[in-house]
Amino acid sequence: MQDEQIRLLVRAIKRTMEEDYVSLHGMARRLRVSPSHLSMVLSGKRRPGLRFLWAVLARYPWLGETLLGGREPAEHKKRPSGSRPEGP
């Protein structure tokens, strides 16, 4: 992955965390990675590996646009107001 693609992916993950009200630990659980690994990827201290990318795409398929197109992903379908977020 090129640096710009990584930056777009990181921004998309952070935005998803904010929109879904998910903590770092919650997102790490969803992606089945350690919180420290996710933290290092999000802070730019570690580059995402293939397993990390597959985990992101399996959980959030619409983020594939970010990886393939090199642009910000389209807004994903929001949950109805008052609904609970998806589980792990």
HTML snippet that shows the backbone in 3Dmol.js (N, CA, C, O; Angstrom):
<script src="https://3Dmol.org/build/3Dmol-min.js"></script>
<div id="view" style="width:600px;height:400px;position:relative"></div>
<script>
const pdb = `
ATOM      1  N   MET A   1       0.837  -1.188   0.000  1.00  0.00           N
ATOM      2  CA  MET A   1       0.000   0.000   0.000  1.00  0.00           C
ATOM      3  C   MET A   1       0.875   1.241   0.000  1.00  0.00           C
ATOM      4  O   MET A   1       1.944   1.279   0.608  1.00  0.00           O
ATOM      5  N   GLN A   2       0.391   2.240  -0.693  1.00  0.00           N
ATOM      6  CA  GLN A   2       1.104   3.506  -0.712  1.00  0.00           C
ATOM      7  C   GLN A   2       0.680   4.343   0.488  1.00  0.00           C
ATOM      8  O   GLN A   2      -0.385   4.129   1.067  1.00  0.00           O
ATOM      9  N   ASP A   3       1.528   5.296   0.848  1.00  0.00           N
ATOM     10  CA  ASP A   3       1.282   6.111   2.033  1.00  0.00           C
ATOM     11  C   ASP A   3      -0.068   6.820   1.985  1.00  0.00           C
ATOM     12  O   ASP A   3      -0.769   6.886   2.995  1.00  0.00           O
ATOM     13  N   GLU A   4      -0.437   7.349   0.821  1.00  0.00           N
ATOM     14  CA  GLU A   4      -1.717   8.066   0.713  1.00  0.00           C
ATOM     15  C   GLU A   4      -2.892   7.120   0.952  1.00  0.00           C
ATOM     16  O   GLU A   4      -3.873   7.505   1.588  1.00  0.00           O
ATOM     17  N   GLN A   5      -2.806   5.904   0.455  1.00  0.00           N
ATOM     18  CA  GLN A   5      -3.867   4.921   0.686  1.00  0.00           C
ATOM     19  C   GLN A   5      -3.972   4.589   2.170  1.00  0.00           C
ATOM     20  O   GLN A   5      -5.074   4.432   2.697  1.00  0.00           O
ATOM     21  N   ILE A   6      -2.841   4.482   2.839  1.00  0.00           N
ATOM     22  CA  ILE A   6      -2.847   4.192   4.275  1.00  0.00           C
ATOM     23  C   ILE A   6      -3.487   5.344   5.031  1.00  0.00           C
ATOM     24  O   ILE A   6      -4.297   5.127   5.932  1.00  0.00           O
ATOM     25  N   ARG A   7      -3.126   6.578   4.663  1.00  0.00           N
ATOM     26  CA  ARG A   7      -3.728   7.746   5.335  1.00  0.00           C
ATOM     27  C   ARG A   7      -5.243   7.771   5.148  1.00  0.00           C
ATOM     28  O   ARG A   7      -5.978   8.047   6.095  1.00  0.00           O
ATOM     29  N   LEU A   8      -5.710   7.486   3.943  1.00  0.00           N
ATOM     30  CA  LEU A   8      -7.153   7.459   3.687  1.00  0.00           C
ATOM     31  C   LEU A   8      -7.830   6.352   4.491  1.00  0.00           C
ATOM     32  O   LEU A   8      -8.909   6.555   5.046  1.00  0.00           O
ATOM     33  N   LEU A   9      -7.201   5.191   4.552  1.00  0.00           N
ATOM     34  CA  LEU A   9      -7.758   4.080   5.322  1.00  0.00           C
ATOM     35  C   LEU A   9      -7.846   4.431   6.802  1.00  0.00           C
ATOM     36  O   LEU A   9      -8.863   4.171   7.445  1.00  0.00           O
ATOM     37  N   VAL A  10      -6.793   5.015   7.340  1.00  0.00           N
ATOM     38  CA  VAL A  10      -6.775   5.400   8.756  1.00  0.00           C
ATOM     39  C   VAL A  10      -7.872   6.420   9.036  1.00  0.00           C
ATOM     40  O   VAL A  10      -8.583   6.308  10.034  1.00  0.00           O
ATOM     41  N   ARG A  11      -8.011   7.413   8.161  1.00  0.00           N
ATOM     42  CA  ARG A  11      -9.081   8.407   8.355  1.00  0.00           C
ATOM     43  C   ARG A  11     -10.453   7.752   8.317  1.00  0.00           C
ATOM     44  O   ARG A  11     -11.331   8.093   9.108  1.00  0.00           O
ATOM     45  N   ALA A  12     -10.637   6.809   7.396  1.00  0.00           N
ATOM     46  CA  ALA A  12     -11.924   6.124   7.281  1.00  0.00           C
ATOM     47  C   ALA A  12     -12.217   5.285   8.521  1.00  0.00           C
ATOM     48  O   ALA A  12     -13.357   5.251   8.986  1.00  0.00           O
ATOM     49  N   ILE A  13     -11.217   4.618   9.055  1.00  0.00           N
ATOM     50  CA  ILE A  13     -11.417   3.822  10.274  1.00  0.00           C
ATOM     51  C   ILE A  13     -11.763   4.738  11.440  1.00  0.00           C
ATOM     52  O   ILE A  13     -12.685   4.451  12.203  1.00  0.00           O
ATOM     53  N   LYS A  14     -11.033   5.832  11.581  1.00  0.00           N
ATOM     54  CA  LYS A  14     -11.313   6.772  12.674  1.00  0.00           C
ATOM     55  C   LYS A  14     -12.715   7.353  12.546  1.00  0.00           C
ATOM     56  O   LYS A  14     -13.431   7.484  13.539  1.00  0.00           O
ATOM     57  N   ARG A  15     -13.105   7.700  11.320  1.00  0.00           N
ATOM     58  CA  ARG A  15     -14.447   8.254  11.112  1.00  0.00           C
ATOM     59  C   ARG A  15     -15.513   7.218  11.460  1.00  0.00           C
ATOM     60  O   ARG A  15     -16.527   7.546  12.077  1.00  0.00           O
ATOM     61  N   THR A  16     -15.283   5.982  11.069  1.00  0.00           N
ATOM     62  CA  THR A  16     -16.220   4.909  11.390  1.00  0.00           C
ATOM     63  C   THR A  16     -16.321   4.728  12.896  1.00  0.00           C
ATOM     64  O   THR A  16     -17.414   4.526  13.424  1.00  0.00           O
ATOM     65  N   MET A  17     -15.199   4.800  13.588  1.00  0.00           N
ATOM     66  CA  MET A  17     -15.215   4.678  15.046  1.00  0.00           C
ATOM     67  C   MET A  17     -16.052   5.794  15.671  1.00  0.00           C
ATOM     68  O   MET A  17     -16.828   5.551  16.595  1.00  0.00           O
ATOM     69  N   GLU A  18     -15.890   7.012  15.165  1.00  0.00           N
ATOM     70  CA  GLU A  18     -16.656   8.142  15.691  1.00  0.00           C
ATOM     71  C   GLU A  18     -18.145   7.989  15.395  1.00  0.00           C
ATOM     72  O   GLU A  18     -18.980   8.187  16.277  1.00  0.00           O
ATOM     73  N   GLU A  19     -18.474   7.637  14.159  1.00  0.00           N
ATOM     74  CA  GLU A  19     -19.884   7.519  13.764  1.00  0.00           C
ATOM     75  C   GLU A  19     -20.597   6.395  14.510  1.00  0.00           C
ATOM     76  O   GLU A  19     -21.777   6.513  14.838  1.00  0.00           O
ATOM     77  N   ASP A  20     -19.880   5.309  14.776  1.00  0.00           N
ATOM     78  CA  ASP A  20     -20.482   4.158  15.445  1.00  0.00           C
ATOM     79  C   ASP A  20     -20.271   4.187  16.955  1.00  0.00           C
ATOM     80  O   ASP A  20     -20.675   3.258  17.655  1.00  0.00           O
ATOM     81  N   TYR A  21     -19.638   5.254  17.466  1.00  0.00           N
ATOM     82  CA  TYR A  21     -19.357   5.382  18.900  1.00  0.00           C
ATOM     83  C   TYR A  21     -18.607   4.158  19.423  1.00  0.00           C
ATOM     84  O   TYR A  21     -18.998   3.556  20.423  1.00  0.00           O
ATOM     85  N   VAL A  22     -17.532   3.804  18.738  1.00  0.00           N
ATOM     86  CA  VAL A  22     -16.747   2.627  19.096  1.00  0.00           C
ATOM     87  C   VAL A  22     -15.386   3.082  19.614  1.00  0.00           C
ATOM     88  O   VAL A  22     -14.723   3.917  19.000  1.00  0.00           O
ATOM     89  N   SER A  23     -14.982   2.526  20.743  1.00  0.00           N
ATOM     90  CA  SER A  23     -13.670   2.832  21.302  1.00  0.00           C
ATOM     91  C   SER A  23     -12.582   2.082  20.546  1.00  0.00           C
ATOM     92  O   SER A  23     -12.866   1.230  19.704  1.00  0.00           O
ATOM     93  N   LEU A  24     -11.357   2.405  20.855  1.00  0.00           N
ATOM     94  CA  LEU A  24     -10.224   1.702  20.262  1.00  0.00           C
ATOM     95  C   LEU A  24     -10.321   0.206  20.566  1.00  0.00           C
ATOM     96  O   LEU A  24     -10.117  -0.630  19.686  1.00  0.00           O
ATOM     97  N   HIS A  25     -10.633  -0.117  21.813  1.00  0.00           N
ATOM     98  CA  HIS A  25     -10.750  -1.529  22.199  1.00  0.00           C
ATOM     99  C   HIS A  25     -11.912  -2.198  21.479  1.00  0.00           C
ATOM    100  O   HIS A  25     -11.807  -3.352  21.065  1.00  0.00           O
ATOM    101  N   GLY A  26     -13.012  -1.482  21.330  1.00  0.00           N
ATOM    102  CA  GLY A  26     -14.163  -2.036  20.621  1.00  0.00           C
ATOM    103  C   GLY A  26     -13.858  -2.296  19.155  1.00  0.00           C
ATOM    104  O   GLY A  26     -14.243  -3.332  18.613  1.00  0.00           O
ATOM    105  N   MET A  27     -13.169  -1.363  18.511  1.00  0.00           N
ATOM    106  CA  MET A  27     -12.809  -1.559  17.111  1.00  0.00           C
ATOM    107  C   MET A  27     -11.812  -2.700  16.973  1.00  0.00           C
ATOM    108  O   MET A  27     -11.904  -3.495  16.038  1.00  0.00           O
ATOM    109  N   ALA A  28     -10.864  -2.788  17.891  1.00  0.00           N
ATOM    110  CA  ALA A  28      -9.894  -3.889  17.850  1.00  0.00           C
ATOM    111  C   ALA A  28     -10.619  -5.230  17.964  1.00  0.00           C
ATOM    112  O   ALA A  28     -10.269  -6.185  17.270  1.00  0.00           O
ATOM    113  N   ARG A  29     -11.621  -5.305  18.833  1.00  0.00           N
ATOM    114  CA  ARG A  29     -12.418  -6.539  18.953  1.00  0.00           C
ATOM    115  C   ARG A  29     -13.128  -6.846  17.646  1.00  0.00           C
ATOM    116  O   ARG A  29     -13.137  -7.991  17.194  1.00  0.00           O
ATOM    117  N   ARG A  30     -13.726  -5.824  17.035  1.00  0.00           N
ATOM    118  CA  ARG A  30     -14.441  -6.032  15.771  1.00  0.00           C
ATOM    119  C   ARG A  30     -13.509  -6.543  14.676  1.00  0.00           C
ATOM    120  O   ARG A  30     -13.898  -7.381  13.863  1.00  0.00           O
ATOM    121  N   LEU A  31     -12.293  -6.041  14.660  1.00  0.00           N
ATOM    122  CA  LEU A  31     -11.335  -6.429  13.626  1.00  0.00           C
ATOM    123  C   LEU A  31     -10.515  -7.659  14.019  1.00  0.00           C
ATOM    124  O   LEU A  31      -9.774  -8.208  13.204  1.00  0.00           O
ATOM    125  N   ARG A  32     -10.656  -8.078  15.260  1.00  0.00           N
ATOM    126  CA  ARG A  32      -9.901  -9.228  15.792  1.00  0.00           C
ATOM    127  C   ARG A  32      -8.397  -9.000  15.721  1.00  0.00           C
ATOM    128  O   ARG A  32      -7.627  -9.865  15.305  1.00  0.00           O
ATOM    129  N   VAL A  33      -8.011  -7.798  16.144  1.00  0.00           N
ATOM    130  CA  VAL A  33      -6.596  -7.460  16.285  1.00  0.00           C
ATOM    131  C   VAL A  33      -6.401  -6.924  17.698  1.00  0.00           C
ATOM    132  O   VAL A  33      -7.376  -6.603  18.378  1.00  0.00           O
ATOM    133  N   SER A  34      -5.173  -6.828  18.137  1.00  0.00           N
ATOM    134  CA  SER A  34      -4.932  -6.302  19.480  1.00  0.00           C
ATOM    135  C   SER A  34      -5.121  -4.782  19.478  1.00  0.00           C
ATOM    136  O   SER A  34      -4.866  -4.123  18.470  1.00  0.00           O
ATOM    137  N   PRO A  35      -5.567  -4.233  20.606  1.00  0.00           N
ATOM    138  CA  PRO A  35      -5.704  -2.778  20.695  1.00  0.00           C
ATOM    139  C   PRO A  35      -4.382  -2.053  20.431  1.00  0.00           C
ATOM    140  O   PRO A  35      -4.372  -0.981  19.825  1.00  0.00           O
ATOM    141  N   SER A  36      -3.268  -2.634  20.885  1.00  0.00           N
ATOM    142  CA  SER A  36      -1.980  -1.965  20.662  1.00  0.00           C
ATOM    143  C   SER A  36      -1.619  -1.942  19.175  1.00  0.00           C
ATOM    144  O   SER A  36      -1.075  -0.952  18.685  1.00  0.00           O
ATOM    145  N   HIS A  37      -1.916  -3.017  18.463  1.00  0.00           N
ATOM    146  CA  HIS A  37      -1.640  -3.046  17.021  1.00  0.00           C
ATOM    147  C   HIS A  37      -2.496  -1.998  16.306  1.00  0.00           C
ATOM    148  O   HIS A  37      -1.990  -1.242  15.476  1.00  0.00           O
ATOM    149  N   LEU A  38      -3.788  -1.953  16.627  1.00  0.00           N
ATOM    150  CA  LEU A  38      -4.671  -0.967  16.005  1.00  0.00           C
ATOM    151  C   LEU A  38      -4.196   0.444  16.316  1.00  0.00           C
ATOM    152  O   LEU A  38      -4.181   1.304  15.436  1.00  0.00           O
ATOM    153  N   SER A  39      -3.811   0.685  17.555  1.00  0.00           N
ATOM    154  CA  SER A  39      -3.329   2.004  17.946  1.00  0.00           C
ATOM    155  C   SER A  39      -2.102   2.412  17.139  1.00  0.00           C
ATOM    156  O   SER A  39      -1.995   3.556  16.697  1.00  0.00           O
ATOM    157  N   MET A  40      -1.180   1.473  16.947  1.00  0.00           N
ATOM    158  CA  MET A  40       0.032   1.793  16.183  1.00  0.00           C
ATOM    159  C   MET A  40      -0.279   2.051  14.711  1.00  0.00           C
ATOM    160  O   MET A  40       0.345   2.913  14.092  1.00  0.00           O
ATOM    161  N   VAL A  41      -1.233   1.319  14.146  1.00  0.00           N
ATOM    162  CA  VAL A  41      -1.628   1.571  12.754  1.00  0.00           C
ATOM    163  C   VAL A  41      -2.279   2.946  12.649  1.00  0.00           C
ATOM    164  O   VAL A  41      -1.968   3.717  11.741  1.00  0.00           O
ATOM    165  N   LEU A  42      -3.186   3.254  13.579  1.00  0.00           N
ATOM    166  CA  LEU A  42      -3.894   4.533  13.525  1.00  0.00           C
ATOM    167  C   LEU A  42      -2.969   5.725  13.765  1.00  0.00           C
ATOM    168  O   LEU A  42      -3.223   6.819  13.260  1.00  0.00           O
ATOM    169  N   SER A  43      -1.906   5.518  14.527  1.00  0.00           N
ATOM    170  CA  SER A  43      -0.973   6.620  14.803  1.00  0.00           C
ATOM    171  C   SER A  43       0.151   6.713  13.773  1.00  0.00           C
ATOM    172  O   SER A  43       0.957   7.642  13.819  1.00  0.00           O
ATOM    173  N   GLY A  44       0.210   5.760  12.847  1.00  0.00           N
ATOM    174  CA  GLY A  44       1.237   5.791  11.815  1.00  0.00           C
ATOM    175  C   GLY A  44       2.548   5.151  12.222  1.00  0.00           C
ATOM    176  O   GLY A  44       3.531   5.243  11.487  1.00  0.00           O
ATOM    177  N   LYS A  45       2.585   4.503  13.378  1.00  0.00           N
ATOM    178  CA  LYS A  45       3.814   3.856  13.840  1.00  0.00           C
ATOM    179  C   LYS A  45       4.012   2.476  13.229  1.00  0.00           C
ATOM    180  O   LYS A  45       5.108   1.919  13.280  1.00  0.00           O
ATOM    181  N   ARG A  46       2.953   1.929  12.652  1.00  0.00           N
ATOM    182  CA  ARG A  46       3.031   0.618  12.008  1.00  0.00           C
ATOM    183  C   ARG A  46       2.182   0.660  10.746  1.00  0.00           C
ATOM    184  O   ARG A  46       1.106   1.259  10.727  1.00  0.00           O
ATOM    185  N   ARG A  47       2.674   0.018   9.696  1.00  0.00           N
ATOM    186  CA  ARG A  47       1.909  -0.080   8.448  1.00  0.00           C
ATOM    187  C   ARG A  47       0.954  -1.259   8.555  1.00  0.00           C
ATOM    188  O   ARG A  47       1.314  -2.291   9.122  1.00  0.00           O
ATOM    189  N   PRO A  48      -0.254  -1.127   8.022  1.00  0.00           N
ATOM    190  CA  PRO A  48      -1.194  -2.250   8.082  1.00  0.00           C
ATOM    191  C   PRO A  48      -0.729  -3.392   7.186  1.00  0.00           C
ATOM    192  O   PRO A  48      -0.316  -3.175   6.046  1.00  0.00           O
ATOM    193  N   GLY A  49      -0.801  -4.597   7.712  1.00  0.00           N
ATOM    194  CA  GLY A  49      -0.443  -5.774   6.932  1.00  0.00           C
ATOM    195  C   GLY A  49      -1.660  -6.336   6.215  1.00  0.00           C
ATOM    196  O   GLY A  49      -2.771  -5.820   6.343  1.00  0.00           O
ATOM    197  N   LEU A  50      -1.433  -7.387   5.470  1.00  0.00           N
ATOM    198  CA  LEU A  50      -2.499  -8.000   4.687  1.00  0.00           C
ATOM    199  C   LEU A  50      -3.628  -8.522   5.574  1.00  0.00           C
ATOM    200  O   LEU A  50      -4.802  -8.340   5.252  1.00  0.00           O
ATOM    201  N   ARG A  51      -3.281  -9.166   6.685  1.00  0.00           N
ATOM    202  CA  ARG A  51      -4.312  -9.690   7.587  1.00  0.00           C
ATOM    203  C   ARG A  51      -5.177  -8.558   8.157  1.00  0.00           C
ATOM    204  O   ARG A  51      -6.393  -8.700   8.285  1.00  0.00           O
ATOM    205  N   PHE A  52      -4.538  -7.442   8.495  1.00  0.00           N
ATOM    206  CA  PHE A  52      -5.268  -6.279   8.996  1.00  0.00           C
ATOM    207  C   PHE A  52      -6.225  -5.754   7.928  1.00  0.00           C
ATOM    208  O   PHE A  52      -7.388  -5.466   8.211  1.00  0.00           O
ATOM    209  N   LEU A  53      -5.725  -5.634   6.701  1.00  0.00           N
ATOM    210  CA  LEU A  53      -6.562  -5.133   5.603  1.00  0.00           C
ATOM    211  C   LEU A  53      -7.749  -6.050   5.350  1.00  0.00           C
ATOM    212  O   LEU A  53      -8.869  -5.578   5.151  1.00  0.00           O
ATOM    213  N   TRP A  54      -7.514  -7.352   5.357  1.00  0.00           N
ATOM    214  CA  TRP A  54      -8.616  -8.297   5.162  1.00  0.00           C
ATOM    215  C   TRP A  54      -9.645  -8.164   6.279  1.00  0.00           C
ATOM    216  O   TRP A  54     -10.846  -8.237   6.020  1.00  0.00           O
ATOM    217  N   ALA A  55      -9.196  -7.971   7.512  1.00  0.00           N
ATOM    218  CA  ALA A  55     -10.114  -7.815   8.643  1.00  0.00           C
ATOM    219  C   ALA A  55     -10.979  -6.567   8.468  1.00  0.00           C
ATOM    220  O   ALA A  55     -12.183  -6.599   8.721  1.00  0.00           O
ATOM    221  N   VAL A  56     -10.360  -5.472   8.035  1.00  0.00           N
ATOM    222  CA  VAL A  56     -11.108  -4.227   7.815  1.00  0.00           C
ATOM    223  C   VAL A  56     -12.145  -4.423   6.715  1.00  0.00           C
ATOM    224  O   VAL A  56     -13.303  -4.038   6.876  1.00  0.00           O
ATOM    225  N   LEU A  57     -11.733  -5.020   5.601  1.00  0.00           N
ATOM    226  CA  LEU A  57     -12.655  -5.205   4.473  1.00  0.00           C
ATOM    227  C   LEU A  57     -13.750  -6.216   4.779  1.00  0.00           C
ATOM    228  O   LEU A  57     -14.863  -6.087   4.269  1.00  0.00           O
ATOM    229  N   ALA A  58     -13.462  -7.209   5.593  1.00  0.00           N
ATOM    230  CA  ALA A  58     -14.491  -8.184   5.964  1.00  0.00           C
ATOM    231  C   ALA A  58     -15.563  -7.521   6.818  1.00  0.00           C
ATOM    232  O   ALA A  58     -16.749  -7.819   6.674  1.00  0.00           O
ATOM    233  N   ARG A  59     -15.150  -6.627   7.703  1.00  0.00           N
ATOM    234  CA  ARG A  59     -16.095  -5.967   8.602  1.00  0.00           C
ATOM    235  C   ARG A  59     -16.764  -4.752   7.943  1.00  0.00           C
ATOM    236  O   ARG A  59     -17.944  -4.488   8.174  1.00  0.00           O
ATOM    237  N   TYR A  60     -16.009  -4.022   7.129  1.00  0.00           N
ATOM    238  CA  TYR A  60     -16.488  -2.786   6.503  1.00  0.00           C
ATOM    239  C   TYR A  60     -16.188  -2.820   5.005  1.00  0.00           C
ATOM    240  O   TYR A  60     -15.259  -2.152   4.552  1.00  0.00           O
ATOM    241  N   PRO A  61     -16.955  -3.583   4.230  1.00  0.00           N
ATOM    242  CA  PRO A  61     -16.652  -3.764   2.803  1.00  0.00           C
ATOM    243  C   PRO A  61     -16.609  -2.465   2.002  1.00  0.00           C
ATOM    244  O   PRO A  61     -15.855  -2.373   1.034  1.00  0.00           O
ATOM    245  N   TRP A  62     -17.389  -1.471   2.375  1.00  0.00           N
ATOM    246  CA  TRP A  62     -17.417  -0.218   1.616  1.00  0.00           C
ATOM    247  C   TRP A  62     -16.083   0.529   1.699  1.00  0.00           C
ATOM    248  O   TRP A  62     -15.849   1.438   0.902  1.00  0.00           O
ATOM    249  N   LEU A  63     -15.213   0.177   2.626  1.00  0.00           N
ATOM    250  CA  LEU A  63     -13.916   0.836   2.704  1.00  0.00           C
ATOM    251  C   LEU A  63     -12.976   0.376   1.594  1.00  0.00           C
ATOM    252  O   LEU A  63     -11.888   0.930   1.433  1.00  0.00           O
ATOM    253  N   GLY A  64     -13.386  -0.628   0.831  1.00  0.00           N
ATOM    254  CA  GLY A  64     -12.598  -1.062  -0.317  1.00  0.00           C
ATOM    255  C   GLY A  64     -12.408   0.057  -1.320  1.00  0.00           C
ATOM    256  O   GLY A  64     -11.393   0.104  -2.016  1.00  0.00           O
ATOM    257  N   GLU A  65     -13.380   0.964  -1.403  1.00  0.00           N
ATOM    258  CA  GLU A  65     -13.250   2.129  -2.289  1.00  0.00           C
ATOM    259  C   GLU A  65     -12.019   2.942  -1.914  1.00  0.00           C
ATOM    260  O   GLU A  65     -11.324   3.468  -2.783  1.00  0.00           O
ATOM    261  N   THR A  66     -11.756   3.042  -0.622  1.00  0.00           N
ATOM    262  CA  THR A  66     -10.603   3.798  -0.148  1.00  0.00           C
ATOM    263  C   THR A  66      -9.312   3.153  -0.616  1.00  0.00           C
ATOM    264  O   THR A  66      -8.393   3.837  -1.067  1.00  0.00           O
ATOM    265  N   LEU A  67      -9.246   1.834  -0.507  1.00  0.00           N
ATOM    266  CA  LEU A  67      -8.020   1.130  -0.872  1.00  0.00           C
ATOM    267  C   LEU A  67      -7.801   1.103  -2.374  1.00  0.00           C
ATOM    268  O   LEU A  67      -6.677   1.283  -2.844  1.00  0.00           O
ATOM    269  N   LEU A  68      -8.860   0.881  -3.124  1.00  0.00           N
ATOM    270  CA  LEU A  68      -8.725   0.728  -4.571  1.00  0.00           C
ATOM    271  C   LEU A  68      -8.763   2.054  -5.315  1.00  0.00           C
ATOM    272  O   LEU A  68      -8.063   2.241  -6.310  1.00  0.00           O
ATOM    273  N   GLY A  69      -9.589   2.972  -4.824  1.00  0.00           N
ATOM    274  CA  GLY A  69      -9.775   4.215  -5.555  1.00  0.00           C
ATOM    275  C   GLY A  69      -8.912   5.364  -5.096  1.00  0.00           C
ATOM    276  O   GLY A  69      -8.789   6.369  -5.796  1.00  0.00           O
ATOM    277  N   GLY A  70      -8.304   5.227  -3.913  1.00  0.00           N
ATOM    278  CA  GLY A  70      -7.468   6.305  -3.413  1.00  0.00           C
ATOM    279  C   GLY A  70      -8.247   7.561  -3.089  1.00  0.00           C
ATOM    280  O   GLY A  70      -7.743   8.672  -3.253  1.00  0.00           O
ATOM    281  N   ARG A  71      -9.486   7.387  -2.627  1.00  0.00           N
ATOM    282  CA  ARG A  71     -10.312   8.552  -2.279  1.00  0.00           C
ATOM    283  C   ARG A  71     -11.108   8.231  -1.023  1.00  0.00           C
ATOM    284  O   ARG A  71     -11.228   7.076  -0.613  1.00  0.00           O
ATOM    285  N   GLU A  72     -11.642   9.276  -0.432  1.00  0.00           N
ATOM    286  CA  GLU A  72     -12.463   9.092   0.762  1.00  0.00           C
ATOM    287  C   GLU A  72     -13.658   8.215   0.424  1.00  0.00           C
ATOM    288  O   GLU A  72     -14.252   8.373  -0.642  1.00  0.00           O
ATOM    289  N   PRO A  73     -14.026   7.287   1.316  1.00  0.00           N
ATOM    290  CA  PRO A  73     -15.180   6.430   1.031  1.00  0.00           C
ATOM    291  C   PRO A  73     -16.476   7.211   1.127  1.00  0.00           C
ATOM    292  O   PRO A  73     -16.566   8.210   1.842  1.00  0.00           O
ATOM    293  N   ALA A  74     -17.471   6.748   0.404  1.00  0.00           N
ATOM    294  CA  ALA A  74     -18.799   7.349   0.497  1.00  0.00           C
ATOM    295  C   ALA A  74     -19.350   7.078   1.886  1.00  0.00           C
ATOM    296  O   ALA A  74     -18.946   6.127   2.556  1.00  0.00           O
ATOM    297  N   GLU A  75     -20.270   7.918   2.305  1.00  0.00           N
ATOM    298  CA  GLU A  75     -20.905   7.696   3.604  1.00  0.00           C
ATOM    299  C   GLU A  75     -21.542   6.320   3.617  1.00  0.00           C
ATOM    300  O   GLU A  75     -22.226   5.931   2.671  1.00  0.00           O
ATOM    301  N   HIS A  76     -21.313   5.587   4.693  1.00  0.00           N
ATOM    302  CA  HIS A  76     -21.984   4.299   4.778  1.00  0.00           C
ATOM    303  C   HIS A  76     -23.365   4.504   5.369  1.00  0.00           C
ATOM    304  O   HIS A  76     -23.646   5.526   5.995  1.00  0.00           O
ATOM    305  N   LYS A  77     -24.208   3.530   5.164  1.00  0.00           N
ATOM    306  CA  LYS A  77     -25.595   3.635   5.604  1.00  0.00           C
ATOM    307  C   LYS A  77     -25.637   3.764   7.118  1.00  0.00           C
ATOM    308  O   LYS A  77     -25.136   2.907   7.846  1.00  0.00           O
ATOM    309  N   LYS A  78     -26.229   4.826   7.567  1.00  0.00           N
ATOM    310  CA  LYS A  78     -26.299   5.064   9.004  1.00  0.00           C
ATOM    311  C   LYS A  78     -27.445   4.276   9.612  1.00  0.00           C
ATOM    312  O   LYS A  78     -28.443   3.976   8.957  1.00  0.00           O
ATOM    313  N   ARG A  79     -27.270   3.951  10.886  1.00  0.00           N
ATOM    314  CA  ARG A  79     -28.328   3.266  11.625  1.00  0.00           C
ATOM    315  C   ARG A  79     -29.448   4.253  11.915  1.00  0.00           C
ATOM    316  O   ARG A  79     -29.202   5.454  12.029  1.00  0.00           O
ATOM    317  N   PRO A  80     -30.677   3.758  12.037  1.00  0.00           N
ATOM    318  CA  PRO A  80     -31.765   4.650  12.430  1.00  0.00           C
ATOM    319  C   PRO A  80     -31.489   5.248  13.803  1.00  0.00           C
ATOM    320  O   PRO A  80     -30.867   4.613  14.655  1.00  0.00           O
ATOM    321  N   SER A  81     -31.951   6.453  14.006  1.00  0.00           N
ATOM    322  CA  SER A  81     -31.750   7.124  15.279  1.00  0.00           C
ATOM    323  C   SER A  81     -32.314   6.281  16.415  1.00  0.00           C
ATOM    324  O   SER A  81     -33.419   5.745  16.321  1.00  0.00           O
ATOM    325  N   GLY A  82     -31.541   6.174  17.484  1.00  0.00           N
ATOM    326  CA  GLY A  82     -31.991   5.424  18.652  1.00  0.00           C
ATOM    327  C   GLY A  82     -31.693   3.942  18.592  1.00  0.00           C
ATOM    328  O   GLY A  82     -31.944   3.229  19.564  1.00  0.00           O
ATOM    329  N   SER A  83     -31.164   3.459  17.481  1.00  0.00           N
ATOM    330  CA  SER A  83     -30.860   2.031  17.397  1.00  0.00           C
ATOM    331  C   SER A  83     -29.506   1.760  18.035  1.00  0.00           C
ATOM    332  O   SER A  83     -28.671   2.655  18.163  1.00  0.00           O
ATOM    333  N   ARG A  84     -29.310   0.535  18.422  1.00  0.00           N
ATOM    334  CA  ARG A  84     -28.060   0.148  19.052  1.00  0.00           C
ATOM    335  C   ARG A  84     -27.021  -0.178  17.991  1.00  0.00           C
ATOM    336  O   ARG A  84     -27.359  -0.664  16.912  1.00  0.00           O
ATOM    337  N   PRO A  85     -25.750   0.093  18.300  1.00  0.00           N
ATOM    338  CA  PRO A  85     -24.697  -0.280  17.351  1.00  0.00           C
ATOM    339  C   PRO A  85     -24.587  -1.788  17.221  1.00  0.00           C
ATOM    340  O   PRO A  85     -25.030  -2.537  18.091  1.00  0.00           O
ATOM    341  N   GLU A  86     -23.982  -2.222  16.108  1.00  0.00           N
ATOM    342  CA  GLU A  86     -23.770  -3.648  15.894  1.00  0.00           C
ATOM    343  C   GLU A  86     -22.820  -4.187  16.945  1.00  0.00           C
ATOM    344  O   GLU A  86     -21.982  -3.455  17.471  1.00  0.00           O
ATOM    345  N   GLY A  87     -22.954  -5.463  17.246  1.00  0.00           N
ATOM    346  CA  GLY A  87     -22.072  -6.112  18.206  1.00  0.00           C
ATOM    347  C   GLY A  87     -20.727  -6.424  17.598  1.00  0.00           C
ATOM    348  O   GLY A  87     -20.463  -6.087  16.444  1.00  0.00           O
ATOM    349  N   PRO A  88     -19.866  -7.076  18.380  1.00  0.00           N
ATOM    350  CA  PRO A  88     -18.517  -7.385  17.915  1.00  0.00           C
ATOM    351  C   PRO A  88     -18.581  -8.325  16.787  1.00  0.00           C
ATOM    352  O   PRO A  88     -17.544  -8.713  16.248  1.00  0.00           O
TER     353      PRO A  88
END
`;
const viewer = $3Dmol.createViewer("view");
viewer.addModel(pdb, "pdb");
viewer.setStyle({}, {cartoon: {color: "spectrum"}});
viewer.zoomTo();
viewer.render();
</script>
